[in-house]
């Protein structure tokens, strides 16, 4: 993936890095790929913090201050379900490219923008949103809630007529080794790593810890619990009962086989994660 990015970088006037607003309070941002930092070079760079509708709005100022201290000056919060803030991106790109030297490409009038980031942060959704806004066109690229939908570098996608602007989508690239376990858990909760590779039960346990730590107790009311608790098992039991997540289990007894209905804890853990990702447990910033 990085090899593809490096090749495309030679022809790029500007980089748009897409990241999740829920894991965005410090640099290196949880999961911001340090290997991508190398390829940023001297080109203009915009950091798009997507899924702002799921992040805690009270933390936005803190996030911006942290990023500013780290030299990340061009930050745009977006929610690709609604195109509001996405409108700021094209004028910002035009301004940054206009104020910077265009090495090897001074004779070309069109703009070429490279979209980079870790998996499942909304790069394809952003491209589709820009096309909707500026060209009134439909989807140019497939999107999905699973990491790894954009498998290969796509052809150039036009997103604007005036100025003539093309985006190049790239596959999400994670660093080969994550700095620490907690960074990995945050990325997994936001969908950058496939659930089964981490374990839905472990992720659910970590999510409960984060919700309690931040005093986000929306899950108590949602699942009909008496009070907040630190133990994941009673929470998953309530989720399984509320959502009807049961499974038939064959039990061998002295008199023959008996089918017993049992609660399906892995399925309940997946429901718990889905509710978080959809914002049904409140707006939570993980960092």
C-alpha positions in Angstrom: 0.0 0.0 0.0 2.8 2.4 0.9 4.6 1.6 -2.3 1.4 2.7 -4.3 1.2 5.8 -2.2 4.8 6.8 -2.8 4.3 6.3 -6.6 1.1 8.5 -6.6 2.8 11.1 -4.4 5.1 12.2 -7.3 2.1 13.5 -9.2 0.3 15.0 -6.2 -0.1 18.7 -5.5 -1.7 18.2 -2.1 -2.5 15.4 0.4 -5.7 14.9 2.2 -5.3 12.7 5.2 -8.5 11.3 6.5 -8.7 10.2 10.2 -11.4 9.4 12.7 -12.5 12.3 14.9 -13.0 9.9 17.8 -9.3 9.2 18.0 -7.8 12.6 17.3 -6.4 14.4 20.4 -2.7 14.0 19.9 0.0 13.3 17.4 1.0 10.8 16.6 -2.8 10.4 16.5 -3.8 6.9 17.5 -2.9 5.0 14.4 -1.7 7.9 12.3 0.8 5.9 10.3 4.3 7.2 11.1 5.5 5.7 7.7 3.0 8.1 6.0 4.6 11.0 7.8 7.8 10.4 5.7 5.9 10.7 2.4 4.1 13.9 3.3 7.3 15.8 2.4 6.9 19.5 1.5 3.5 19.2 -0.2 0.5 21.0 1.3 -1.4 18.7 3.7 -5.0 18.8 5.0 -6.1 16.6 7.9 -9.8 15.7 7.7 -11.2 14.4 11.0 -14.2 12.5 9.8 -17.2 11.0 11.7 -17.5 14.2 13.8 -21.1 13.3 14.4 -20.0 10.4 16.5 -17.3 12.3 18.5 -17.7 14.3 21.7 -18.3 17.9 20.5 -16.9 19.3 23.8 -13.4 17.9 22.9 -13.1 19.7 19.5 -11.2 22.7 20.8 -8.7 20.5 22.7 -8.1 18.4 19.6 -7.4 21.5 17.5 -5.0 22.9 20.1 -3.1 19.7 20.3 -2.8 19.5 16.5 -1.7 23.1 16.2 1.1 22.5 18.7 2.3 19.6 16.5 2.3 21.8 13.4 -0.9 20.5 11.8 -2.6 23.7 10.9 -5.1 22.8 8.2 -7.7 20.7 10.0 -11.3 20.2 8.8 -14.0 18.3 10.9 -16.4 16.4 8.6 -19.4 14.2 8.7 -19.8 12.6 5.3 -23.5 11.7 5.9 -24.1 15.4 5.7 -22.0 17.6 3.3 -21.9 20.8 5.4 -18.2 21.0 6.4 -17.0 19.0 3.3 -17.7 22.3 1.4 -14.6 23.8 3.0 -12.1 21.3 1.6 -11.9 22.3 -2.2 -11.4 26.0 -1.5 -8.8 25.2 1.1 -7.0 22.8 -1.3 -7.0 25.6 -4.0 -5.7 28.1 -1.6 -2.8 25.9 -0.3 -1.8 24.7 -3.8 -1.9 28.3 -5.0 0.5 29.4 -2.3 3.0 26.5 -2.7 5.6 25.7 -5.4 4.3 22.9 -7.7 7.5 20.9 -8.4 7.6 19.1 -11.8 4.1 20.3 -12.5 4.2 24.0 -13.0 2.9 23.7 -16.6 -0.2 21.8 -15.6 -3.4 23.7 -14.7 -5.3 20.8 -13.1 -4.9 19.8 -9.5 -4.1 16.3 -8.4 -4.9 15.4 -4.8 -3.9 12.2 -3.0 -6.2 10.8 -0.3 -4.4 8.8 2.4 -5.1 7.4 5.9 -5.5 4.2 7.9 -8.3 1.7 6.9 -12.1 2.5 7.4 -11.8 6.2 8.3 -14.1 7.3 5.5 -11.8 8.1 2.5 -14.2 6.7 -0.1 -17.2 8.4 1.6 -15.3 11.8 1.5 -14.6 11.4 -2.2 -18.3 10.6 -2.9 -19.4 13.5 -0.8 -17.1 15.9 -2.8 -18.5 14.6 -6.1 -22.0 15.1 -4.9 -21.3 18.7 -3.9 -19.2 19.9 -6.8 -20.3 17.8 -9.7 -23.8 16.7 -8.6 -22.7 13.1 -9.4 -23.3 9.8 -7.6 -20.8 7.3 -6.1 -17.4 7.0 -7.7 -16.0 4.5 -5.2 -17.4 1.7 -3.0 -17.8 2.2 0.7 -18.4 -0.1 3.6 -18.2 -0.4 7.4 -15.5 -3.0 7.1 -11.8 -2.1 6.7 -10.3 -3.0 3.4 -13.0 -2.1 0.9 -10.6 0.0 -1.2 -8.2 -2.9 -2.0 -6.3 -1.2 -4.8 -5.3 2.3 -5.9 -8.2 3.5 -8.0 -8.0 5.6 -11.2 -8.2 9.3 -10.8 -11.6 10.6 -9.9 -12.7 14.1 -10.9 -14.3 15.9 -8.0 -14.5 19.5 -9.2 -14.8 21.4 -12.6 -13.5 24.9 -11.6 -10.7 24.5 -10.7 -10.3 21.2 -12.5 -9.5 18.8 -9.6 -8.8 15.1 -9.4 -8.5 12.9 -6.4 -6.6 9.6 -6.2 -8.0 7.2 -3.5 -5.5 4.9 -1.9 -6.0 1.7 0.2 -5.9 2.3 4.0 -2.4 1.5 5.3 -1.7 0.6 9.0 1.8 0.5 10.3 3.2 -3.0 10.4 3.6 -2.7 14.2 1.4 -0.6 16.5 3.0 1.4 19.3 0.9 -0.1 22.1 -2.1 -2.3 22.8 -4.4 0.6 23.7 -3.8 2.3 20.3 -4.7 -1.0 18.7 -7.9 -1.2 20.7 -9.0 2.3 19.7 -8.3 1.6 16.1 -10.2 -1.7 16.4 -13.2 0.0 18.0 -13.3 2.5 15.1 -13.2 -0.4 12.6 -9.7 0.0 11.3 -8.8 -3.6 12.2 -11.2 -6.5 11.6 -13.1 -7.5 14.7 -12.4 -11.2 14.7 -8.6 -10.5 14.7 -8.9 -8.8 18.1 -11.9 -10.6 19.5 -15.4 -9.0 19.9 -15.5 -10.0 23.6 -12.2 -8.2 24.4 -13.2 -5.1 22.4 -16.6 -5.0 24.2 -14.8 -5.2 27.6 -12.4 -2.3 26.6 -15.3 -0.3 25.3 -17.2 -0.6 28.6 -14.0 0.5 30.4 -13.8 3.6 28.2 -17.5 4.5 28.5 -17.3 4.3 32.3 -14.0 6.2 32.5 -15.6 9.1 30.5 -18.9 8.8 32.4 -20.8 8.1 29.3 -23.6 6.0 30.8 -26.0 5.9 27.8 -25.6 2.1 27.7 -27.3 1.8 31.1 -30.6 3.2 29.8 -30.3 1.6 26.4 -30.0 -2.0 27.7 -32.2 -1.5 30.8 -29.5 -2.0 33.4 -30.1 -1.0 37.0 -26.9 1.0 37.2 -23.5 1.4 35.5 -21.1 -1.6 36.1 -17.5 -2.5 35.4 -18.2 -6.2 34.6 -18.9 -6.9 30.9 -20.8 -10.1 31.5 -24.0 -8.6 32.9 -24.0 -6.0 30.2 -23.7 -8.6 27.4 -26.4 -10.7 29.1 -28.7 -7.7 29.0 -27.8 -7.0 25.3 -28.4 -10.7 24.4 -31.8 -10.7 26.1 -32.8 -7.3 24.7 -31.8 -8.3 21.1 -32.8 -11.9 21.2 -29.2 -13.1 20.7 -29.6 -16.8 21.6 -28.2 -20.0 20.2 -29.2 -23.7 20.4 -26.6 -25.8 22.1 -26.7 -29.6 22.0 -26.0 -31.1 25.5 -25.2 -34.8 25.9 -26.9 -36.4 28.9 -27.2 -39.9 30.2 -30.6 -40.3 28.5 -29.7 -38.8 25.2 -29.1 -35.4 23.5 -31.0 -32.4 24.7 -31.1 -29.0 22.8 -30.8 -26.1 25.2 -31.2 -22.4 24.4 -28.3 -20.3 25.6 -27.4 -16.7 25.3 -25.0 -15.9 22.5 -22.3 -13.7 24.1 -20.1 -13.2 21.0 -23.2 -11.9 19.0 -24.2 -9.7 22.0 -20.6 -8.2 22.0 -20.9 -7.5 18.3 -24.3 -5.7 18.9 -22.6 -3.6 21.7 -19.8 -2.6 19.3 -22.3 -1.8 16.5 -24.3 0.4 18.8 -21.1 2.4 19.7 -20.1 2.7 16.0 -23.5 4.0 15.1 -23.5 6.6 17.9 -26.3 4.9 19.8 -24.4 5.0 23.1 -23.7 8.7 22.9 -20.9 10.8 21.2 -17.6 9.5 22.5 -14.0 10.6 21.8 -11.7 7.7 22.7 -8.4 9.6 23.0 
